[in-house]
Amino acid sequence: MGIIAKNIGKKVGDPEVRILTDISFEVQDGDFVSLTGKSGSGKSTLLYILSSLDSPSEGSVQISGNDLGRMESEELYRFRNQQMGFVFQFHYLIAELTVLENVLMPTMKLNRQIELKPYAESLLEQFGLKDKMNRFPRQLSGGEEQRAAIARALIMKPKYLFADEPTGSLDSANGEKVMEIIQDANQKQGTTVILVTHDKDFASLAKKQIRLIDGKVADQSSS
């Protein structure tokens, strides 16, 4: 059923400043969509609204037929944990936990860590981290930390993956590796991906590009 954004608007502050204006589009299940635009265009704000991490001032977001604005907080929390994965520019790994424990964090809320431990280990092996799963984040490189963060985002086999500048703090080689992993999730697992990026090459990997200018959709294109 995908994601349906209807007339999304966002205002913040006092006096109010408008960040987003009347944004509408649909994302089909299994799509790979990039949100692009200059710094300050509103793309990260839009991603947070689409992923339920922020609320719009106007309009609505539906995911898999659920109106996010009408869901009770506990219901939304459960839906987010089971159906969504998140990757940010900074990995936000917990320093006191091993890499494997970090990846298993989302499973602990549902008491599924024992069940999903083999899958966590297979993800880390797939991402080139098999020999580092018992190390702590401080013992990894920046690229390795981001790969561990993506494994954490995928551990619950989410239907939707939201990524906000996931390569922004990485060198080109690690950035390409991270994008390969995200592409694989889309192509092999059918995960719907919404990616915010300023990198034109990475944006071009998406099946659909939505470009924002000053908080409005400037154009949409499909590859």
Biotite code that builds the C-alpha atoms (Angstrom):
import biotite.structure as struc

atoms = struc.array([
    struc.Atom([0.000, 0.000, 0.000], chain_id="A", res_id=1, res_name="MET", atom_name="CA", element="C"),
    struc.Atom([3.009, 2.241, 0.351], chain_id="A", res_id=2, res_name="GLY", atom_name="CA", element="C"),
    struc.Atom([3.275, 5.788, 1.631], chain_id="A", res_id=3, res_name="ILE", atom_name="CA", element="C"),
    struc.Atom([0.819, 8.566, 0.788], chain_id="A", res_id=4, res_name="ILE", atom_name="CA", element="C"),
    struc.Atom([1.722, 12.161, 1.666], chain_id="A", res_id=5, res_name="ALA", atom_name="CA", element="C"),
    struc.Atom([-1.174, 14.602, 1.302], chain_id="A", res_id=6, res_name="LYS", atom_name="CA", element="C"),
    struc.Atom([-0.754, 18.385, 1.426], chain_id="A", res_id=7, res_name="ASN", atom_name="CA", element="C"),
    struc.Atom([2.089, 18.253, 3.950], chain_id="A", res_id=8, res_name="ILE", atom_name="CA", element="C"),
    struc.Atom([3.005, 21.592, 5.506], chain_id="A", res_id=9, res_name="GLY", atom_name="CA", element="C"),
    struc.Atom([5.330, 22.409, 8.391], chain_id="A", res_id=10, res_name="LYS", atom_name="CA", element="C"),
    struc.Atom([5.758, 25.595, 10.423], chain_id="A", res_id=11, res_name="LYS", atom_name="CA", element="C"),
    struc.Atom([8.067, 26.055, 13.408], chain_id="A", res_id=12, res_name="VAL", atom_name="CA", element="C"),
    struc.Atom([9.053, 28.742, 15.874], chain_id="A", res_id=13, res_name="GLY", atom_name="CA", element="C"),
    struc.Atom([7.581, 31.948, 17.231], chain_id="A", res_id=14, res_name="ASP", atom_name="CA", element="C"),
    struc.Atom([7.213, 33.937, 15.085], chain_id="A", res_id=15, res_name="PRO", atom_name="CA", element="C"),
    struc.Atom([6.391, 31.041, 12.788], chain_id="A", res_id=16, res_name="GLU", atom_name="CA", element="C"),
    struc.Atom([8.694, 30.120, 9.940], chain_id="A", res_id=17, res_name="VAL", atom_name="CA", element="C"),
    struc.Atom([7.327, 27.896, 7.172], chain_id="A", res_id=18, res_name="ARG", atom_name="CA", element="C"),
    struc.Atom([9.598, 24.989, 6.219], chain_id="A", res_id=19, res_name="ILE", atom_name="CA", element="C"),
    struc.Atom([7.305, 22.858, 4.011], chain_id="A", res_id=20, res_name="LEU", atom_name="CA", element="C"),
    struc.Atom([4.376, 23.853, 1.813], chain_id="A", res_id=21, res_name="THR", atom_name="CA", element="C"),
    struc.Atom([1.629, 21.650, 0.327], chain_id="A", res_id=22, res_name="ASP", atom_name="CA", element="C"),
    struc.Atom([3.678, 18.544, -0.471], chain_id="A", res_id=23, res_name="ILE", atom_name="CA", element="C"),
    struc.Atom([1.840, 15.555, -1.953], chain_id="A", res_id=24, res_name="SER", atom_name="CA", element="C"),
    struc.Atom([3.149, 12.353, -3.517], chain_id="A", res_id=25, res_name="PHE", atom_name="CA", element="C"),
    struc.Atom([2.889, 8.570, -3.288], chain_id="A", res_id=26, res_name="GLU", atom_name="CA", element="C"),
    struc.Atom([5.548, 5.922, -2.766], chain_id="A", res_id=27, res_name="VAL", atom_name="CA", element="C"),
    struc.Atom([4.756, 2.374, -3.812], chain_id="A", res_id=28, res_name="GLN", atom_name="CA", element="C"),
    struc.Atom([5.907, -0.581, -1.724], chain_id="A", res_id=29, res_name="ASP", atom_name="CA", element="C"),
    struc.Atom([9.335, -1.658, -2.944], chain_id="A", res_id=30, res_name="GLY", atom_name="CA", element="C"),
    struc.Atom([10.233, 1.771, -4.339], chain_id="A", res_id=31, res_name="ASP", atom_name="CA", element="C"),
    struc.Atom([13.579, 3.482, -3.833], chain_id="A", res_id=32, res_name="PHE", atom_name="CA", element="C"),
    struc.Atom([12.996, 7.236, -3.560], chain_id="A", res_id=33, res_name="VAL", atom_name="CA", element="C"),
    struc.Atom([15.588, 9.977, -3.087], chain_id="A", res_id=34, res_name="SER", atom_name="CA", element="C"),
    struc.Atom([14.752, 13.374, -1.586], chain_id="A", res_id=35, res_name="LEU", atom_name="CA", element="C"),
    struc.Atom([17.171, 15.986, -2.860], chain_id="A", res_id=36, res_name="THR", atom_name="CA", element="C"),
    struc.Atom([17.660, 19.731, -2.612], chain_id="A", res_id=37, res_name="GLY", atom_name="CA", element="C"),
    struc.Atom([20.012, 22.330, -1.253], chain_id="A", res_id=38, res_name="LYS", atom_name="CA", element="C"),
    struc.Atom([20.707, 22.683, 2.462], chain_id="A", res_id=39, res_name="SER", atom_name="CA", element="C"),
    struc.Atom([17.641, 24.227, 4.086], chain_id="A", res_id=40, res_name="GLY", atom_name="CA", element="C"),
    struc.Atom([15.235, 23.026, 1.398], chain_id="A", res_id=41, res_name="SER", atom_name="CA", element="C"),
    struc.Atom([13.293, 20.951, 3.940], chain_id="A", res_id=42, res_name="GLY", atom_name="CA", element="C"),
    struc.Atom([14.242, 17.455, 2.815], chain_id="A", res_id=43, res_name="LYS", atom_name="CA", element="C"),
    struc.Atom([15.267, 16.147, 6.252], chain_id="A", res_id=44, res_name="SER", atom_name="CA", element="C"),
    struc.Atom([12.158, 17.666, 7.863], chain_id="A", res_id=45, res_name="THR", atom_name="CA", element="C"),
    struc.Atom([10.026, 15.918, 5.252], chain_id="A", res_id=46, res_name="LEU", atom_name="CA", element="C"),
    struc.Atom([11.797, 12.603, 5.929], chain_id="A", res_id=47, res_name="LEU", atom_name="CA", element="C"),
    struc.Atom([11.117, 12.903, 9.667], chain_id="A", res_id=48, res_name="TYR", atom_name="CA", element="C"),
    struc.Atom([7.427, 13.602, 8.984], chain_id="A", res_id=49, res_name="ILE", atom_name="CA", element="C"),
    struc.Atom([7.131, 10.662, 6.568], chain_id="A", res_id=50, res_name="LEU", atom_name="CA", element="C"),
    struc.Atom([8.754, 8.378, 9.145], chain_id="A", res_id=51, res_name="SER", atom_name="CA", element="C"),
    struc.Atom([6.580, 9.533, 12.084], chain_id="A", res_id=52, res_name="SER", atom_name="CA", element="C"),
    struc.Atom([9.552, 11.083, 13.937], chain_id="A", res_id=53, res_name="LEU", atom_name="CA", element="C"),
    struc.Atom([7.934, 14.520, 13.482], chain_id="A", res_id=54, res_name="ASP", atom_name="CA", element="C"),
    struc.Atom([4.374, 15.704, 12.914], chain_id="A", res_id=55, res_name="SER", atom_name="CA", element="C"),
    struc.Atom([3.176, 17.965, 10.097], chain_id="A", res_id=56, res_name="PRO", atom_name="CA", element="C"),
    struc.Atom([1.478, 21.277, 10.785], chain_id="A", res_id=57, res_name="SER", atom_name="CA", element="C"),
    struc.Atom([-0.910, 20.529, 7.941], chain_id="A", res_id=58, res_name="GLU", atom_name="CA", element="C"),
    struc.Atom([-1.768, 17.489, 5.872], chain_id="A", res_id=59, res_name="GLY", atom_name="CA", element="C"),
    struc.Atom([-1.446, 13.774, 6.570], chain_id="A", res_id=60, res_name="SER", atom_name="CA", element="C"),
    struc.Atom([0.791, 10.759, 6.039], chain_id="A", res_id=61, res_name="VAL", atom_name="CA", element="C"),
    struc.Atom([-0.517, 7.249, 5.498], chain_id="A", res_id=62, res_name="GLN", atom_name="CA", element="C"),
    struc.Atom([1.749, 4.202, 5.614], chain_id="A", res_id=63, res_name="ILE", atom_name="CA", element="C"),
    struc.Atom([0.381, 0.753, 4.784], chain_id="A", res_id=64, res_name="SER", atom_name="CA", element="C"),
    struc.Atom([-3.116, 2.226, 5.144], chain_id="A", res_id=65, res_name="GLY", atom_name="CA", element="C"),
    struc.Atom([-2.424, 3.679, 8.605], chain_id="A", res_id=66, res_name="ASN", atom_name="CA", element="C"),
    struc.Atom([-2.934, 7.413, 9.151], chain_id="A", res_id=67, res_name="ASP", atom_name="CA", element="C"),
    struc.Atom([0.058, 8.273, 11.346], chain_id="A", res_id=68, res_name="LEU", atom_name="CA", element="C"),
    struc.Atom([-1.676, 11.308, 12.833], chain_id="A", res_id=69, res_name="GLY", atom_name="CA", element="C"),
    struc.Atom([-4.558, 9.200, 14.147], chain_id="A", res_id=70, res_name="ARG", atom_name="CA", element="C"),
    struc.Atom([-2.555, 6.405, 15.738], chain_id="A", res_id=71, res_name="MET", atom_name="CA", element="C"),
    struc.Atom([-2.262, 6.189, 19.517], chain_id="A", res_id=72, res_name="GLU", atom_name="CA", element="C"),
    struc.Atom([1.291, 6.696, 20.778], chain_id="A", res_id=73, res_name="SER", atom_name="CA", element="C"),
    struc.Atom([1.750, 3.067, 21.870], chain_id="A", res_id=74, res_name="GLU", atom_name="CA", element="C"),
    struc.Atom([0.342, 1.785, 18.574], chain_id="A", res_id=75, res_name="GLU", atom_name="CA", element="C"),
    struc.Atom([2.612, 4.138, 16.622], chain_id="A", res_id=76, res_name="LEU", atom_name="CA", element="C"),
    struc.Atom([5.638, 3.099, 18.677], chain_id="A", res_id=77, res_name="TYR", atom_name="CA", element="C"),
    struc.Atom([4.946, -0.580, 17.987], chain_id="A", res_id=78, res_name="ARG", atom_name="CA", element="C"),
    struc.Atom([4.332, 0.075, 14.270], chain_id="A", res_id=79, res_name="PHE", atom_name="CA", element="C"),
    struc.Atom([7.562, 2.100, 14.011], chain_id="A", res_id=80, res_name="ARG", atom_name="CA", element="C"),
    struc.Atom([9.617, -0.578, 15.758], chain_id="A", res_id=81, res_name="ASN", atom_name="CA", element="C"),
    struc.Atom([8.251, -3.436, 13.654], chain_id="A", res_id=82, res_name="GLN", atom_name="CA", element="C"),
    struc.Atom([7.878, -1.790, 10.242], chain_id="A", res_id=83, res_name="GLN", atom_name="CA", element="C"),
    struc.Atom([10.502, 0.976, 10.027], chain_id="A", res_id=84, res_name="MET", atom_name="CA", element="C"),
    struc.Atom([14.271, 1.194, 10.071], chain_id="A", res_id=85, res_name="GLY", atom_name="CA", element="C"),
    struc.Atom([16.248, 4.413, 10.447], chain_id="A", res_id=86, res_name="PHE", atom_name="CA", element="C"),
    struc.Atom([19.760, 5.387, 9.357], chain_id="A", res_id=87, res_name="VAL", atom_name="CA", element="C"),
    struc.Atom([21.165, 8.846, 10.059], chain_id="A", res_id=88, res_name="PHE", atom_name="CA", element="C"),
    struc.Atom([24.333, 10.716, 9.101], chain_id="A", res_id=89, res_name="GLN", atom_name="CA", element="C"),
    struc.Atom([25.737, 9.894, 12.542], chain_id="A", res_id=90, res_name="PHE", atom_name="CA", element="C"),
    struc.Atom([25.402, 6.295, 13.636], chain_id="A", res_id=91, res_name="HIS", atom_name="CA", element="C"),
    struc.Atom([24.237, 6.797, 17.267], chain_id="A", res_id=92, res_name="TYR", atom_name="CA", element="C"),
    struc.Atom([25.667, 3.468, 18.406], chain_id="A", res_id=93, res_name="LEU", atom_name="CA", element="C"),
    struc.Atom([25.744, 2.954, 22.180], chain_id="A", res_id=94, res_name="ILE", atom_name="CA", element="C"),
    struc.Atom([29.353, 3.102, 23.346], chain_id="A", res_id=95, res_name="ALA", atom_name="CA", element="C"),
    struc.Atom([28.896, 0.642, 26.218], chain_id="A", res_id=96, res_name="GLU", atom_name="CA", element="C"),
    struc.Atom([27.456, -2.109, 24.016], chain_id="A", res_id=97, res_name="LEU", atom_name="CA", element="C"),
    struc.Atom([29.278, -4.372, 21.598], chain_id="A", res_id=98, res_name="THR", atom_name="CA", element="C"),
    struc.Atom([28.561, -4.139, 17.891], chain_id="A", res_id=99, res_name="VAL", atom_name="CA", element="C"),
    struc.Atom([26.343, -7.235, 18.071], chain_id="A", res_id=100, res_name="LEU", atom_name="CA", element="C"),
    struc.Atom([24.461, -5.870, 21.083], chain_id="A", res_id=101, res_name="GLU", atom_name="CA", element="C"),
    struc.Atom([23.913, -2.577, 19.266], chain_id="A", res_id=102, res_name="ASN", atom_name="CA", element="C"),
    struc.Atom([22.468, -4.380, 16.259], chain_id="A", res_id=103, res_name="VAL", atom_name="CA", element="C"),
    struc.Atom([20.130, -6.365, 18.530], chain_id="A", res_id=104, res_name="LEU", atom_name="CA", element="C"),
    struc.Atom([18.854, -3.276, 20.380], chain_id="A", res_id=105, res_name="MET", atom_name="CA", element="C"),
    struc.Atom([15.515, -3.056, 18.463], chain_id="A", res_id=106, res_name="PRO", atom_name="CA", element="C"),
    struc.Atom([14.829, -6.751, 19.143], chain_id="A", res_id=107, res_name="THR", atom_name="CA", element="C"),
    struc.Atom([15.093, -6.332, 22.911], chain_id="A", res_id=108, res_name="MET", atom_name="CA", element="C"),
    struc.Atom([11.963, -4.189, 23.068], chain_id="A", res_id=109, res_name="LYS", atom_name="CA", element="C"),
    struc.Atom([10.007, -7.203, 21.813], chain_id="A", res_id=110, res_name="LEU", atom_name="CA", element="C"),
    struc.Atom([12.119, -9.813, 23.611], chain_id="A", res_id=111, res_name="ASN", atom_name="CA", element="C"),
    struc.Atom([13.226, -11.318, 20.295], chain_id="A", res_id=112, res_name="ARG", atom_name="CA", element="C"),
    struc.Atom([17.009, -10.996, 20.730], chain_id="A", res_id=113, res_name="GLN", atom_name="CA", element="C"),
    struc.Atom([17.635, -14.746, 21.064], chain_id="A", res_id=114, res_name="ILE", atom_name="CA", element="C"),
    struc.Atom([15.458, -15.513, 18.042], chain_id="A", res_id=115, res_name="GLU", atom_name="CA", element="C"),
    struc.Atom([17.108, -12.874, 15.850], chain_id="A", res_id=116, res_name="LEU", atom_name="CA", element="C"),
    struc.Atom([20.721, -13.222, 17.004], chain_id="A", res_id=117, res_name="LYS", atom_name="CA", element="C"),
    struc.Atom([21.631, -15.562, 14.089], chain_id="A", res_id=118, res_name="PRO", atom_name="CA", element="C"),
    struc.Atom([20.187, -13.017, 11.647], chain_id="A", res_id=119, res_name="TYR", atom_name="CA", element="C"),
    struc.Atom([22.160, -10.214, 13.323], chain_id="A", res_id=120, res_name="ALA", atom_name="CA", element="C"),
    struc.Atom([25.330, -12.252, 12.938], chain_id="A", res_id=121, res_name="GLU", atom_name="CA", element="C"),
    struc.Atom([24.574, -12.963, 9.287], chain_id="A", res_id=122, res_name="SER", atom_name="CA", element="C"),
    struc.Atom([23.979, -9.248, 8.610], chain_id="A", res_id=123, res_name="LEU", atom_name="CA", element="C"),
    struc.Atom([27.293, -8.353, 10.221], chain_id="A", res_id=124, res_name="LEU", atom_name="CA", element="C"),
    struc.Atom([29.043, -11.027, 8.176], chain_id="A", res_id=125, res_name="GLU", atom_name="CA", element="C"),
    struc.Atom([27.387, -9.710, 5.017], chain_id="A", res_id=126, res_name="GLN", atom_name="CA", element="C"),
    struc.Atom([28.558, -6.184, 5.884], chain_id="A", res_id=127, res_name="PHE", atom_name="CA", element="C"),
    struc.Atom([32.158, -7.281, 6.490], chain_id="A", res_id=128, res_name="GLY", atom_name="CA", element="C"),
    struc.Atom([31.969, -7.047, 10.284], chain_id="A", res_id=129, res_name="LEU", atom_name="CA", element="C"),
    struc.Atom([31.939, -10.709, 11.290], chain_id="A", res_id=130, res_name="LYS", atom_name="CA", element="C"),
    struc.Atom([35.285, -10.473, 13.091], chain_id="A", res_id=131, res_name="ASP", atom_name="CA", element="C"),
    struc.Atom([34.292, -7.254, 14.883], chain_id="A", res_id=132, res_name="LYS", atom_name="CA", element="C"),
    struc.Atom([30.861, -8.093, 16.282], chain_id="A", res_id=133, res_name="MET", atom_name="CA", element="C"),
    struc.Atom([32.207, -8.367, 19.843], chain_id="A", res_id=134, res_name="ASN", atom_name="CA", element="C"),
    struc.Atom([34.139, -5.113, 19.694], chain_id="A", res_id=135, res_name="ARG", atom_name="CA", element="C"),
    struc.Atom([32.866, -1.761, 20.911], chain_id="A", res_id=136, res_name="PHE", atom_name="CA", element="C"),
    struc.Atom([32.007, 1.160, 18.591], chain_id="A", res_id=137, res_name="PRO", atom_name="CA", element="C"),
    struc.Atom([35.179, 3.071, 19.557], chain_id="A", res_id=138, res_name="ARG", atom_name="CA", element="C"),
    struc.Atom([37.197, 0.184, 18.078], chain_id="A", res_id=139, res_name="GLN", atom_name="CA", element="C"),
    struc.Atom([35.631, 0.605, 14.620], chain_id="A", res_id=140, res_name="LEU", atom_name="CA", element="C"),
    struc.Atom([36.264, 3.015, 11.769], chain_id="A", res_id=141, res_name="SER", atom_name="CA", element="C"),
    struc.Atom([33.576, 5.509, 10.793], chain_id="A", res_id=142, res_name="GLY", atom_name="CA", element="C"),
    struc.Atom([32.529, 3.393, 7.829], chain_id="A", res_id=143, res_name="GLY", atom_name="CA", element="C"),
    struc.Atom([32.310, 0.278, 9.990], chain_id="A", res_id=144, res_name="GLU", atom_name="CA", element="C"),
    struc.Atom([30.188, 2.110, 12.556], chain_id="A", res_id=145, res_name="GLU", atom_name="CA", element="C"),
    struc.Atom([27.766, 3.219, 9.841], chain_id="A", res_id=146, res_name="GLN", atom_name="CA", element="C"),
    struc.Atom([27.526, -0.321, 8.468], chain_id="A", res_id=147, res_name="ARG", atom_name="CA", element="C"),
    struc.Atom([26.732, -1.552, 11.989], chain_id="A", res_id=148, res_name="ALA", atom_name="CA", element="C"),
    struc.Atom([24.042, 1.134, 12.242], chain_id="A", res_id=149, res_name="ALA", atom_name="CA", element="C"),
    struc.Atom([22.482, -0.088, 8.992], chain_id="A", res_id=150, res_name="ILE", atom_name="CA", element="C"),
    struc.Atom([22.508, -3.664, 10.299], chain_id="A", res_id=151, res_name="ALA", atom_name="CA", element="C"),
    struc.Atom([20.661, -2.371, 13.372], chain_id="A", res_id=152, res_name="ARG", atom_name="CA", element="C"),
    struc.Atom([18.135, -0.633, 11.098], chain_id="A", res_id=153, res_name="ALA", atom_name="CA", element="C"),
    struc.Atom([17.530, -3.868, 9.170], chain_id="A", res_id=154, res_name="LEU", atom_name="CA", element="C"),
    struc.Atom([17.443, -6.351, 12.057], chain_id="A", res_id=155, res_name="ILE", atom_name="CA", element="C"),
    struc.Atom([13.632, -6.327, 12.313], chain_id="A", res_id=156, res_name="MET", atom_name="CA", element="C"),
    struc.Atom([13.356, -6.794, 8.535], chain_id="A", res_id=157, res_name="LYS", atom_name="CA", element="C"),
    struc.Atom([11.500, -3.474, 8.204], chain_id="A", res_id=158, res_name="PRO", atom_name="CA", element="C"),
    struc.Atom([9.161, -2.793, 5.344], chain_id="A", res_id=159, res_name="LYS", atom_name="CA", element="C"),
    struc.Atom([10.372, 0.805, 5.201], chain_id="A", res_id=160, res_name="TYR", atom_name="CA", element="C"),
    struc.Atom([13.908, 2.170, 5.544], chain_id="A", res_id=161, res_name="LEU", atom_name="CA", element="C"),
    struc.Atom([14.386, 5.909, 6.108], chain_id="A", res_id=162, res_name="PHE", atom_name="CA", element="C"),
    struc.Atom([17.936, 7.195, 5.582], chain_id="A", res_id=163, res_name="ALA", atom_name="CA", element="C"),
    struc.Atom([19.010, 10.785, 6.269], chain_id="A", res_id=164, res_name="ASP", atom_name="CA", element="C"),
    struc.Atom([22.365, 11.586, 4.613], chain_id="A", res_id=165, res_name="GLU", atom_name="CA", element="C"),
    struc.Atom([23.762, 8.150, 5.595], chain_id="A", res_id=166, res_name="PRO", atom_name="CA", element="C"),
    struc.Atom([26.998, 8.789, 3.663], chain_id="A", res_id=167, res_name="THR", atom_name="CA", element="C"),
    struc.Atom([27.422, 12.416, 4.737], chain_id="A", res_id=168, res_name="GLY", atom_name="CA", element="C"),
    struc.Atom([30.267, 11.794, 7.194], chain_id="A", res_id=169, res_name="SER", atom_name="CA", element="C"),
    struc.Atom([32.037, 9.074, 5.167], chain_id="A", res_id=170, res_name="LEU", atom_name="CA", element="C"),
    struc.Atom([34.769, 9.058, 2.548], chain_id="A", res_id=171, res_name="ASP", atom_name="CA", element="C"),
    struc.Atom([33.813, 8.085, -0.992], chain_id="A", res_id=172, res_name="SER", atom_name="CA", element="C"),
    struc.Atom([34.779, 4.400, -0.691], chain_id="A", res_id=173, res_name="ALA", atom_name="CA", element="C"),
    struc.Atom([32.793, 3.865, 2.503], chain_id="A", res_id=174, res_name="ASN", atom_name="CA", element="C"),
    struc.Atom([29.933, 5.940, 1.119], chain_id="A", res_id=175, res_name="GLY", atom_name="CA", element="C"),
    struc.Atom([29.689, 3.664, -1.889], chain_id="A", res_id=176, res_name="GLU", atom_name="CA", element="C"),
    struc.Atom([29.751, 0.568, 0.338], chain_id="A", res_id=177, res_name="LYS", atom_name="CA", element="C"),
    struc.Atom([26.896, 1.946, 2.448], chain_id="A", res_id=178, res_name="VAL", atom_name="CA", element="C"),
    struc.Atom([24.853, 2.716, -0.670], chain_id="A", res_id=179, res_name="MET", atom_name="CA", element="C"),
    struc.Atom([25.453, -0.818, -1.974], chain_id="A", res_id=180, res_name="GLU", atom_name="CA", element="C"),
    struc.Atom([24.015, -2.201, 1.275], chain_id="A", res_id=181, res_name="ILE", atom_name="CA", element="C"),
    struc.Atom([20.962, 0.064, 1.032], chain_id="A", res_id=182, res_name="ILE", atom_name="CA", element="C"),
    struc.Atom([20.447, -0.902, -2.616], chain_id="A", res_id=183, res_name="GLN", atom_name="CA", element="C"),
    struc.Atom([20.655, -4.586, -1.697], chain_id="A", res_id=184, res_name="ASP", atom_name="CA", element="C"),
    struc.Atom([17.981, -4.133, 0.969], chain_id="A", res_id=185, res_name="ALA", atom_name="CA", element="C"),
    struc.Atom([15.737, -2.579, -1.660], chain_id="A", res_id=186, res_name="ASN", atom_name="CA", element="C"),
    struc.Atom([16.433, -5.024, -4.476], chain_id="A", res_id=187, res_name="GLN", atom_name="CA", element="C"),
    struc.Atom([16.826, -8.314, -2.612], chain_id="A", res_id=188, res_name="LYS", atom_name="CA", element="C"),
    struc.Atom([14.493, -7.850, 0.361], chain_id="A", res_id=189, res_name="GLN", atom_name="CA", element="C"),
    struc.Atom([11.970, -5.524, -1.272], chain_id="A", res_id=190, res_name="GLY", atom_name="CA", element="C"),
    struc.Atom([12.489, -2.891, 1.427], chain_id="A", res_id=191, res_name="THR", atom_name="CA", element="C"),
    struc.Atom([10.980, 0.481, 0.532], chain_id="A", res_id=192, res_name="THR", atom_name="CA", element="C"),
    struc.Atom([13.747, 3.086, 0.826], chain_id="A", res_id=193, res_name="VAL", atom_name="CA", element="C"),
    struc.Atom([13.386, 6.836, 1.333], chain_id="A", res_id=194, res_name="ILE", atom_name="CA", element="C"),
    struc.Atom([16.824, 8.453, 1.104], chain_id="A", res_id=195, res_name="LEU", atom_name="CA", element="C"),
    struc.Atom([17.802, 12.056, 1.792], chain_id="A", res_id=196, res_name="VAL", atom_name="CA", element="C"),
    struc.Atom([21.048, 12.912, 0.026], chain_id="A", res_id=197, res_name="THR", atom_name="CA", element="C"),
    struc.Atom([22.877, 15.859, -1.484], chain_id="A", res_id=198, res_name="HIS", atom_name="CA", element="C"),
    struc.Atom([25.031, 13.532, -3.598], chain_id="A", res_id=199, res_name="ASP", atom_name="CA", element="C"),
    struc.Atom([23.741, 13.485, -7.187], chain_id="A", res_id=200, res_name="LYS", atom_name="CA", element="C"),
    struc.Atom([25.365, 10.130, -7.966], chain_id="A", res_id=201, res_name="ASP", atom_name="CA", element="C"),
    struc.Atom([23.721, 8.453, -4.992], chain_id="A", res_id=202, res_name="PHE", atom_name="CA", element="C"),
    struc.Atom([20.390, 10.149, -5.736], chain_id="A", res_id=203, res_name="ALA", atom_name="CA", element="C"),
    struc.Atom([20.510, 8.753, -9.281], chain_id="A", res_id=204, res_name="SER", atom_name="CA", element="C"),
    struc.Atom([20.518, 5.194, -7.869], chain_id="A", res_id=205, res_name="LEU", atom_name="CA", element="C"),
    struc.Atom([16.904, 5.690, -6.775], chain_id="A", res_id=206, res_name="ALA", atom_name="CA", element="C"),
    struc.Atom([13.979, 4.688, -8.973], chain_id="A", res_id=207, res_name="LYS", atom_name="CA", element="C"),
    struc.Atom([12.311, 8.010, -8.221], chain_id="A", res_id=208, res_name="LYS", atom_name="CA", element="C"),
    struc.Atom([13.756, 11.417, -7.324], chain_id="A", res_id=209, res_name="GLN", atom_name="CA", element="C"),
    struc.Atom([11.846, 14.186, -5.573], chain_id="A", res_id=210, res_name="ILE", atom_name="CA", element="C"),
    struc.Atom([13.636, 17.549, -5.557], chain_id="A", res_id=211, res_name="ARG", atom_name="CA", element="C"),
    struc.Atom([12.717, 20.245, -3.070], chain_id="A", res_id=212, res_name="LEU", atom_name="CA", element="C"),
    struc.Atom([13.286, 23.975, -3.398], chain_id="A", res_id=213, res_name="ILE", atom_name="CA", element="C"),
    struc.Atom([12.385, 26.243, -0.476], chain_id="A", res_id=214, res_name="ASP", atom_name="CA", element="C"),
    struc.Atom([10.111, 23.628, 1.087], chain_id="A", res_id=215, res_name="GLY", atom_name="CA", element="C"),
    struc.Atom([8.147, 22.851, -2.065], chain_id="A", res_id=216, res_name="LYS", atom_name="CA", element="C"),
    struc.Atom([8.365, 20.002, -4.574], chain_id="A", res_id=217, res_name="VAL", atom_name="CA", element="C"),
    struc.Atom([10.193, 21.423, -7.577], chain_id="A", res_id=218, res_name="ALA", atom_name="CA", element="C"),
    struc.Atom([10.013, 18.274, -9.678], chain_id="A", res_id=219, res_name="ASP", atom_name="CA", element="C"),
    struc.Atom([9.645, 14.508, -9.553], chain_id="A", res_id=220, res_name="GLN", atom_name="CA", element="C"),
    struc.Atom([11.362, 12.116, -11.951], chain_id="A", res_id=221, res_name="SER", atom_name="CA", element="C"),
    struc.Atom([11.555, 8.364, -12.379], chain_id="A", res_id=222, res_name="SER", atom_name="CA", element="C"),
    struc.Atom([14.433, 6.322, -13.764], chain_id="A", res_id=223, res_name="SER", atom_name="CA", element="C"),
])
